[in-house]
Amino acid sequence: MGDEAAARTAGAAYAVAASRSVRSTAARAVGSSPALLAARPP
């Protein structure tokens, strides 16, 4: 059970880090691309 909890915690931490990384990468791409910004739906 201890291993399970550790794996779950590591998985959650990885998911948070990955989602944060994806979001910042997407924001950088959109911020540096006016065409993408204009093409985004309201």
Secondary structure, DSSP 8 states (H G I E B T S, - for coil): -HHHHHHHHHHHHHHHHHHHHHHHHHHHHHHT-HHHHHHS--
